[in-house]
């Protein structure tokens, strides 16, 4: 335990996701040793991002305007929606340059343990987007873990009556991975997604 404000800084940093007590302490002492100009710049960016950035009115992605740049882009395919859990997933998919449609960010995944059900996610907004009938395909790109699978299963049931094509991103064993280290879900998905080997 440190005195006063130093401990307060460590405690606040420790509340960030993925930052444990040791990391919080390391970051705190890095900030204490940094130039005052650098610390002020960091503080200014934190205040500015909180003031300027919000969530897109259409898809739920991060945006500085009412709509994100993807929803404003007229070149995007308006008939396909890729459903993801978080804005960081949009960035990951965009990096591949394989998808040219639009997105829908749920804001998480179904997790009864954490008290997150469908009502805490942006499912209602997704259904509203699909109501006009312009969307022909919904790609479910939730994480390949228990929560992501539960969310994809729930959404599949919700979307079935809408007469829209529902697809799921392929998943399975990573290239260079060992079978013995694969978890049951990954290995199961690899079996489900197996394909023929052409001679």
Legacy VTK file of the C-alpha trace (Angstrom):
# vtk DataFile Version 3.0
C-alpha trace
ASCII
DATASET POLYDATA
POINTS 199 float
0.000 0.000 0.000
1.203 3.433 -0.964
0.244 6.796 0.418
-2.796 8.761 -0.675
-3.010 9.737 -4.320
-0.434 7.169 -5.530
-2.579 4.350 -4.145
-5.684 6.003 -5.604
-3.999 5.999 -9.034
-3.039 2.310 -8.699
-6.584 1.441 -7.599
-8.155 3.298 -10.543
-5.776 1.707 -13.057
-6.521 -1.698 -11.523
-10.221 -1.238 -12.339
-9.413 -1.317 -16.071
-10.069 -4.657 -17.820
-6.991 -6.852 -18.121
-4.982 -4.774 -15.652
-4.083 -6.655 -12.482
-2.501 -5.187 -9.329
1.096 -5.586 -10.569
0.343 -4.050 -13.976
-1.527 -1.179 -12.317
1.475 -0.496 -10.099
3.869 -0.610 -13.091
1.711 1.814 -15.102
1.339 4.148 -12.106
5.100 4.369 -11.619
5.620 4.822 -15.353
3.249 7.805 -15.215
5.031 9.189 -12.148
8.358 9.068 -14.008
6.970 10.427 -17.304
7.237 14.050 -18.385
4.378 16.226 -17.184
3.614 17.149 -20.831
3.090 13.477 -21.749
0.820 12.877 -18.765
-1.229 16.003 -19.565
-1.565 14.853 -23.184
-2.806 11.434 -22.018
-5.261 13.040 -19.591
-6.471 15.392 -22.335
-7.081 12.518 -24.757
-9.018 10.575 -22.099
-11.269 13.571 -21.392
-11.704 14.327 -25.107
-12.561 10.743 -26.077
-15.192 10.611 -23.340
-16.696 13.895 -24.535
-16.629 13.234 -28.311
-17.031 9.505 -28.848
-20.353 7.702 -28.557
-22.047 4.755 -30.245
-23.394 4.831 -33.797
-27.177 5.334 -33.890
-27.524 2.587 -36.512
-25.035 -0.198 -35.755
-23.676 0.503 -32.268
-20.044 0.884 -33.369
-17.945 3.705 -31.886
-18.405 7.011 -33.704
-17.590 10.687 -33.367
-20.692 11.641 -35.359
-24.255 10.311 -35.131
-23.310 7.505 -37.539
-19.992 5.667 -37.835
-17.916 5.890 -41.032
-19.062 2.404 -42.153
-22.775 3.251 -41.897
-22.142 6.540 -43.750
-20.236 4.815 -46.596
-22.591 4.504 -49.623
-20.307 1.877 -51.218
-21.055 -0.699 -48.505
-23.406 -3.597 -49.293
-26.676 -2.784 -47.524
-28.080 -6.310 -47.923
-25.606 -8.034 -45.555
-25.143 -7.446 -41.829
-22.330 -8.957 -39.797
-23.309 -9.273 -36.121
-20.418 -8.898 -33.656
-20.139 -8.597 -29.896
-17.937 -5.502 -29.516
-16.585 -2.590 -31.621
-13.102 -4.173 -31.494
-14.545 -7.093 -33.496
-15.499 -4.670 -36.294
-11.867 -3.548 -36.479
-10.642 -7.168 -36.639
-13.025 -8.037 -39.498
-12.301 -4.814 -41.378
-8.590 -5.664 -41.278
-9.285 -8.781 -43.399
-10.868 -6.700 -46.214
-13.149 -9.656 -46.935
-16.475 -8.175 -45.820
-18.038 -5.183 -47.580
-21.407 -5.096 -45.853
-22.562 -3.364 -42.682
-22.278 -4.339 -39.033
-24.399 -4.662 -35.941
-22.623 -4.452 -32.569
-24.506 -6.254 -29.791
-22.540 -4.723 -26.927
-21.575 -8.097 -25.434
-22.739 -11.695 -25.364
-25.342 -13.658 -23.427
-23.813 -14.682 -20.099
-26.211 -15.803 -17.354
-23.322 -15.968 -14.855
-22.666 -12.248 -15.354
-26.382 -11.452 -15.465
-26.332 -10.565 -19.175
-29.387 -11.730 -21.070
-30.745 -10.809 -24.516
-32.456 -7.715 -23.070
-29.068 -6.256 -22.075
-27.808 -6.569 -25.656
-28.793 -4.679 -28.810
-30.990 -7.534 -30.093
-34.151 -5.428 -30.354
-32.262 -2.901 -32.517
-31.073 -5.732 -34.791
-34.636 -6.957 -35.250
-35.738 -3.407 -36.109
-33.021 -3.171 -38.768
-34.255 -6.405 -40.330
-37.935 -5.397 -40.301
-37.907 -3.593 -43.669
-36.841 -6.744 -45.543
-33.822 -5.220 -47.340
-31.339 -7.482 -45.550
-30.805 -10.845 -47.263
-27.977 -12.254 -45.093
-27.041 -12.018 -41.439
-23.553 -13.270 -40.598
-23.130 -14.246 -36.948
-19.557 -13.425 -35.941
-19.776 -13.885 -32.181
-16.777 -15.298 -30.328
-16.300 -19.083 -30.505
-16.725 -19.554 -26.742
-19.686 -20.585 -24.571
-21.150 -17.076 -24.391
-20.673 -16.455 -28.118
-22.220 -19.811 -28.992
-25.210 -19.141 -26.721
-25.674 -15.737 -28.340
-25.442 -17.180 -31.873
-27.936 -19.936 -31.015
-30.384 -17.419 -29.545
-30.072 -15.105 -32.565
-30.523 -18.002 -34.989
-33.844 -18.864 -33.316
-34.933 -15.221 -33.420
-33.976 -14.772 -37.083
-35.389 -18.023 -38.480
-38.984 -16.722 -38.968
-37.720 -13.638 -40.853
-36.847 -15.577 -44.012
-33.294 -14.221 -44.061
-30.162 -16.292 -44.736
-28.293 -16.769 -41.448
-24.634 -17.838 -41.605
-21.945 -18.317 -38.976
-18.255 -17.597 -39.404
-16.269 -20.784 -39.864
-14.031 -21.676 -36.951
-11.861 -24.550 -35.920
-8.229 -25.427 -35.504
-5.668 -22.704 -36.095
-2.924 -23.320 -38.629
0.127 -24.600 -36.768
-1.930 -25.660 -33.730
-1.769 -29.019 -31.957
-4.894 -31.150 -31.438
-3.961 -31.912 -27.831
-4.184 -28.211 -26.921
-7.523 -27.550 -28.641
-10.539 -27.112 -26.366
-13.748 -29.111 -26.934
-15.650 -26.273 -28.624
-12.844 -25.536 -31.096
-12.358 -29.210 -31.920
-16.117 -29.743 -32.255
-16.423 -26.774 -34.638
-13.486 -28.120 -36.661
-15.356 -31.411 -37.110
-18.581 -29.625 -38.057
-16.781 -27.500 -40.635
-14.754 -30.306 -42.215
-14.638 -30.385 -46.012
-13.608 -32.902 -48.660
-10.034 -33.108 -49.786
-9.780 -33.043 -53.570
-7.224 -35.417 -55.081
LINES 1 200
199 0 1 2 3 4 5 6 7 8 9 10 11 12 13 14 15 16 17 18 19 20 21 22 23 24 25 26 27 28 29 30 31 32 33 34 35 36 37 38 39 40 41 42 43 44 45 46 47 48 49 50 51 52 53 54 55 56 57 58 59 60 61 62 63 64 65 66 67 68 69 70 71 72 73 74 75 76 77 78 79 80 81 82 83 84 85 86 87 88 89 90 91 92 93 94 95 96 97 98 99 100 101 102 103 104 105 106 107 108 109 110 111 112 113 114 115 116 117 118 119 120 121 122 123 124 125 126 127 128 129 130 131 132 133 134 135 136 137 138 139 140 141 142 143 144 145 146 147 148 149 150 151 152 153 154 155 156 157 158 159 160 161 162 163 164 165 166 167 168 169 170 171 172 173 174 175 176 177 178 179 180 181 182 183 184 185 186 187 188 189 190 191 192 193 194 195 196 197 198
